[in-house]
């Protein structure tokens, strides 16, 4: 097992255990004292726990190399796990919002207790630590699965602060604030879930990287003194890595050996970019019509 895979698994386990602790504390207190805001926050973390387990189980596949069934490796597994996180969050957001509306219609049932305050303080501190550790590990790994979990942990912090409003309302004799806070939590969860899902659908469907990244790749090839131009440059995502195809315009009198060495050098230059996973280069000799047509 590589050091990167070990770090990935450790960060995934931190998310699993952090969510288990948050669910146990918030769920118990929310159900005991009738706080919809706390139950909603715990339900959010239940979805997070499921997402963390999926990333833990599926995400490690992305560290496996190519095999007979997956000749290009397992890079698509990670955005698939992240997409699952996003879809889970969207579903939970809808459920929480429904519960909030129901509580507003039927009347809130919350009973204030200082234990609710302690429970929220624990939940916030718990998720701050989970976010800090996951984000720190992912600065090196650049994993979309861990990125989704880190965003989710940060979103948990925001939703817990929203739940604070509900508990505060109950403490000052305004229990209706609790379902309102639950509804606010649902909107925050929905926004984050849609963002994660949209990003990873783009990866899975082989979308193009940002135009700035494409132009940087073009310039990397043009910076070589033997290259006179680049055309038919195509870039698309395979998983979270960019696959590059291009035609490089070079002098037509190169020997076969020199052309091979030049192609290898250009390929290595592009592969030095951390976002690029594979490169396919075709050399066009000078004097052919393709140069003029591309211009």
Backbone torsions as a table, in degrees:
resi	resn	phi	psi	omega
1	UNK	NA	130.0	-178.6
2	UNK	-75.3	163.9	178.4
3	UNK	-64.3	-34.7	178.4
4	UNK	-65.1	-43.0	179.3
5	UNK	-65.6	-38.9	177.6
6	UNK	-61.7	-44.8	178.7
7	UNK	-63.7	-39.8	178.3
8	UNK	-61.6	-47.3	-179.2
9	UNK	-65.0	-39.7	179.7
10	UNK	-63.3	-43.8	179.4
11	UNK	-65.9	-37.4	178.4
12	UNK	-64.2	-41.9	178.6
13	UNK	-65.7	-36.3	177.0
14	UNK	-60.2	-41.2	177.7
15	UNK	-65.6	-42.2	179.5
16	UNK	-61.0	-52.5	-176.0
17	UNK	-68.5	-36.7	177.6
18	UNK	-62.3	-40.9	179.3
19	UNK	-71.3	-35.9	176.6
20	UNK	-60.1	-45.3	-179.8
21	UNK	-63.9	-42.1	-178.7
22	UNK	-65.8	-42.4	179.7
23	UNK	-63.3	-43.8	-177.7
24	UNK	-61.1	-45.0	-177.1
25	UNK	-72.5	-52.9	-176.2
26	UNK	-68.6	-41.2	-179.2
27	UNK	-62.7	-45.0	179.7
28	UNK	-62.7	-47.3	-178.6
29	UNK	-69.6	-40.2	-179.5
30	UNK	-62.7	-43.5	179.3
31	UNK	-70.9	-36.2	-178.9
32	UNK	-65.7	-40.6	-174.7
33	UNK	-108.2	6.1	173.9
34	UNK	71.7	31.9	-179.2
35	UNK	-92.7	111.5	178.1
36	UNK	-66.6	-36.8	-179.6
37	UNK	-61.3	-41.5	-179.6
38	UNK	-72.6	-40.5	177.7
39	UNK	-63.7	-40.3	178.7
40	UNK	-63.5	-41.4	179.0
41	UNK	-65.4	-39.1	177.4
42	UNK	-67.1	-38.8	177.9
43	UNK	-64.1	-39.0	174.7
44	UNK	-57.5	-44.2	-179.4
45	UNK	-70.1	-26.4	175.3
46	UNK	-64.8	-41.0	173.9
47	UNK	-64.5	-38.4	177.6
48	UNK	-62.9	-39.2	179.6
49	UNK	-62.6	-44.9	177.7
50	UNK	-61.3	-43.9	179.2
51	UNK	-63.5	-39.7	179.4
52	UNK	-63.3	-39.7	178.8
53	UNK	-66.6	-38.6	178.4
54	UNK	-64.5	-44.8	178.3
55	UNK	-62.8	-39.8	179.4
56	UNK	-61.9	-43.2	-175.0
57	UNK	-81.6	-48.9	-176.8
58	UNK	-80.8	-39.1	-171.6
59	UNK	-60.3	-32.1	-178.9
60	UNK	-65.8	-21.0	177.9
61	UNK	-62.7	-26.6	-177.8
62	UNK	-67.1	-14.7	179.2
63	UNK	-87.7	-6.4	178.0
64	UNK	-80.8	145.5	178.5
65	UNK	-80.2	-177.2	178.2
66	UNK	-61.2	149.7	172.8
67	UNK	-140.2	-173.8	-175.2
68	UNK	-64.6	-29.5	-180.0
69	UNK	-90.6	-20.0	-179.3
70	UNK	-134.0	77.3	-174.6
71	UNK	-64.3	-20.8	177.6
72	UNK	-100.2	15.0	179.6
73	UNK	86.3	-165.9	-174.7
74	UNK	-118.7	31.7	-174.4
75	UNK	-62.9	-26.3	-177.6
76	UNK	-75.8	-12.3	-178.0
77	UNK	-64.8	-40.6	-175.9
78	UNK	-64.1	-50.6	176.5
79	UNK	-63.9	-24.8	175.5
80	UNK	-66.1	-42.7	177.5
81	UNK	-65.6	-40.6	179.6
82	UNK	-65.3	-37.7	176.7
83	UNK	-61.7	-38.9	177.5
84	UNK	-61.5	-40.7	176.5
85	UNK	-57.8	-48.0	-177.4
86	UNK	-62.4	-44.9	-179.1
87	UNK	-64.9	-39.3	177.6
88	UNK	-60.6	-42.6	-179.7
89	UNK	-64.7	-40.0	179.1
90	UNK	-62.2	-44.9	178.9
91	UNK	-61.7	-42.0	178.8
92	UNK	-65.6	-38.5	-179.8
93	UNK	-60.2	-42.7	179.2
94	UNK	-62.8	-43.5	-179.7
95	UNK	-64.4	-44.6	-179.3
96	UNK	-63.5	-41.5	-179.7
97	UNK	-64.1	-41.1	177.6
98	UNK	-60.3	-44.9	179.4
99	UNK	-63.4	-36.7	179.8
100	UNK	-66.0	-43.5	178.7
101	UNK	-64.1	-41.4	178.9
102	UNK	-61.1	-42.7	179.7
103	UNK	-65.6	-35.7	178.1
104	UNK	-66.2	-37.4	-179.2
105	UNK	-73.4	-45.2	-174.3
106	UNK	-87.4	-15.5	-179.2
107	UNK	100.6	132.6	-179.4
108	UNK	-69.0	151.1	-177.5
109	UNK	-117.6	16.1	-173.3
110	UNK	-70.7	141.8	172.0
111	UNK	-119.7	123.0	-174.9
112	UNK	-72.3	142.3	173.5
113	UNK	-153.0	147.7	176.6
114	UNK	-63.4	-22.4	177.4
115	UNK	-62.4	-30.6	176.6
116	UNK	-63.6	-39.8	178.5
117	UNK	-64.6	-45.9	179.4
118	UNK	-63.5	-37.7	179.0
119	UNK	-63.8	-42.7	178.4
120	UNK	-67.7	-38.5	178.3
121	UNK	-61.6	-41.4	177.1
122	UNK	-63.5	-44.0	-177.8
123	UNK	-61.6	-42.8	-179.0
124	UNK	-65.9	-46.5	179.7
125	UNK	-63.1	-39.5	179.7
126	UNK	-59.6	-49.2	-177.4
127	UNK	-72.5	-29.8	174.7
128	UNK	-60.7	-44.6	179.6
129	UNK	-66.2	-41.5	179.0
130	UNK	-63.0	-45.2	179.6
131	UNK	-62.4	-46.9	-177.6
132	UNK	-59.0	-46.0	-176.8
133	UNK	-69.3	-44.7	-178.7
134	UNK	-62.6	-45.0	179.9
135	UNK	-64.7	-38.8	179.5
136	UNK	-63.1	-45.0	178.2
137	UNK	-65.1	-40.3	-173.9
138	UNK	-75.2	-15.2	173.9
139	UNK	-61.4	-27.0	177.4
140	UNK	-93.3	-38.8	-173.7
141	UNK	-84.7	-30.4	-176.7
142	UNK	52.8	49.9	-178.9
143	UNK	-92.9	130.2	177.9
144	UNK	-68.6	-32.1	177.1
145	UNK	-63.6	-48.6	177.8
146	UNK	-67.9	-33.3	177.4
147	UNK	-62.2	-41.3	177.8
148	UNK	-64.1	-41.1	179.3
149	UNK	-68.0	-37.8	178.0
150	UNK	-64.4	-44.0	177.0
151	UNK	-61.5	-38.1	-179.6
152	UNK	-67.0	-40.7	177.8
153	UNK	-64.3	-40.1	177.8
154	UNK	-65.6	-39.7	177.2
155	UNK	-63.8	-35.3	176.1
156	UNK	-59.0	-39.7	179.2
157	UNK	-62.4	-44.4	179.6
158	UNK	-63.5	-44.4	-178.6
159	UNK	-66.0	-33.6	177.6
160	UNK	-67.0	-38.3	175.6
161	UNK	-65.1	-34.1	175.6
162	UNK	-65.7	-37.6	177.5
163	UNK	-64.8	-28.7	176.8
164	UNK	-56.9	-37.2	179.5
165	UNK	-60.4	-41.8	179.5
166	UNK	-63.6	-43.4	179.6
167	UNK	-66.6	-40.7	178.1
168	UNK	-61.7	-42.9	178.7
169	UNK	-60.1	-42.7	178.1
170	UNK	-64.0	-35.9	-178.5
171	UNK	-69.4	-26.3	-178.6
172	UNK	-105.0	16.5	175.2
173	UNK	83.4	22.8	177.7
174	UNK	-125.5	72.4	-175.1
175	UNK	-63.4	-20.8	-179.1
176	UNK	-64.8	-19.8	178.9
177	UNK	-64.7	-27.6	-176.8
178	UNK	-62.2	-52.5	177.1
179	UNK	-67.0	-29.2	175.5
180	UNK	-64.0	-41.1	177.2
181	UNK	-65.2	-37.3	176.7
182	UNK	-62.1	-39.6	176.8
183	UNK	-65.0	-38.8	177.2
184	UNK	-63.0	-41.5	176.8
185	UNK	-57.3	-43.8	-177.3
186	UNK	-62.2	-38.1	179.8
187	UNK	-68.2	-38.8	177.2
188	UNK	-64.2	-42.1	179.2
189	UNK	-64.7	-41.3	-179.9
190	UNK	-61.7	-44.8	-179.9
191	UNK	-60.4	-45.6	-178.6
192	UNK	-67.4	-41.5	-179.9
193	UNK	-62.9	-43.0	178.7
194	UNK	-64.5	-39.1	179.6
195	UNK	-63.9	-44.7	179.3
196	UNK	-64.9	-43.4	-179.0
197	UNK	-64.0	-44.9	-178.0
198	UNK	-62.0	-43.5	-178.5
199	UNK	-61.5	-43.2	-173.5
200	UNK	-83.8	-22.7	169.3
201	UNK	-63.0	-38.0	177.8
202	UNK	-61.1	-41.5	177.2
203	UNK	-64.4	-47.3	-172.7
204	UNK	-69.7	-27.7	-179.4
205	UNK	-91.0	9.5	177.2
206	UNK	69.7	36.4	179.2
207	UNK	-66.5	164.5	179.7
208	UNK	-81.9	147.5	174.5
209	UNK	-71.6	171.9	178.5
210	UNK	-57.4	149.2	-176.9
211	UNK	-59.3	-34.2	179.0
212	UNK	-62.1	-39.2	178.3
213	UNK	-67.3	-40.1	179.0
214	UNK	-62.6	-44.3	-179.7
215	UNK	-66.7	-32.8	177.4
216	UNK	-66.6	-37.9	176.9
217	UNK	-65.7	-42.8	178.0
218	UNK	-59.4	-44.1	-177.7
219	UNK	-67.7	-32.9	177.1
220	UNK	-58.6	-40.0	179.2
221	UNK	-74.8	-42.8	-178.0
222	UNK	-65.7	-23.9	-179.4
223	UNK	-68.9	-15.0	177.5
224	UNK	-73.8	131.8	-175.1
225	UNK	-63.9	-19.4	-178.6
226	UNK	-90.0	-2.8	-177.7
227	UNK	-101.7	125.7	-179.1
228	UNK	-97.8	-15.6	-179.5
229	UNK	-177.1	164.2	177.9
230	UNK	-134.0	133.3	173.7
231	UNK	-142.9	173.7	-176.5
232	UNK	50.9	41.3	177.9
233	UNK	-81.5	120.1	178.5
234	UNK	-127.1	130.1	179.3
235	UNK	-129.7	135.0	176.6
236	UNK	-150.7	158.6	-179.0
237	UNK	-82.1	136.6	165.7
238	UNK	-118.9	101.8	-166.1
239	UNK	68.7	-127.6	177.6
240	UNK	-103.9	1.7	178.5
241	UNK	-98.2	152.9	-178.3
242	UNK	-96.0	130.2	172.9
243	UNK	-101.8	131.9	-171.7
244	UNK	-117.4	134.2	171.3
245	UNK	-128.1	135.2	-179.2
246	UNK	-158.4	161.0	171.3
247	UNK	-111.4	124.5	177.6
248	UNK	-105.9	132.1	-176.8
249	UNK	-93.4	119.0	-176.1
250	UNK	-131.5	172.6	178.3
251	UNK	-63.7	147.0	-174.3
252	UNK	-85.4	-6.1	-176.3
253	UNK	-100.2	17.3	177.8
254	UNK	-70.4	142.2	173.1
255	UNK	-71.3	164.8	-179.8
256	UNK	-60.7	-40.0	179.6
257	UNK	-65.2	-43.1	-179.8
258	UNK	-66.1	-38.7	178.4
259	UNK	-64.7	-40.0	178.2
260	UNK	-63.1	-45.0	-179.9
261	UNK	-63.7	-39.0	179.6
262	UNK	-65.9	-42.8	179.3
263	UNK	-62.1	-41.8	178.4
264	UNK	-63.5	-41.2	179.9
265	UNK	-64.5	-41.8	178.8
266	UNK	-65.8	-40.7	179.8
267	UNK	-62.9	-44.1	179.5
268	UNK	-63.3	-36.8	178.5
269	UNK	-61.0	-46.1	-177.8
270	UNK	-69.6	-38.2	-179.2
271	UNK	-67.4	-17.1	176.5
272	UNK	-67.6	-19.6	176.5
273	UNK	-71.2	126.3	-174.0
274	UNK	-62.8	-21.7	-177.9
275	UNK	-83.9	-12.8	-173.7
276	UNK	-94.3	131.7	179.0
277	UNK	-103.0	-32.0	-179.1
278	UNK	-154.6	153.4	-176.5
279	UNK	-138.1	135.8	174.4
280	UNK	-124.6	119.6	-174.4
281	UNK	-120.6	134.1	173.7
282	UNK	-116.4	127.0	179.5
283	UNK	-91.8	126.5	176.7
284	UNK	-103.4	120.2	179.7
285	UNK	-74.2	149.9	179.0
286	UNK	-62.6	150.2	178.1
287	UNK	93.1	-7.3	178.9
288	UNK	-90.3	153.0	-175.4
289	UNK	-65.0	-20.1	-176.3
290	UNK	-62.4	-32.6	177.0
291	UNK	-59.4	-52.5	-176.3
292	UNK	-66.1	-37.2	179.7
293	UNK	-65.1	-39.9	-179.9
294	UNK	-67.9	-32.8	178.2
295	UNK	-67.5	NA	NA
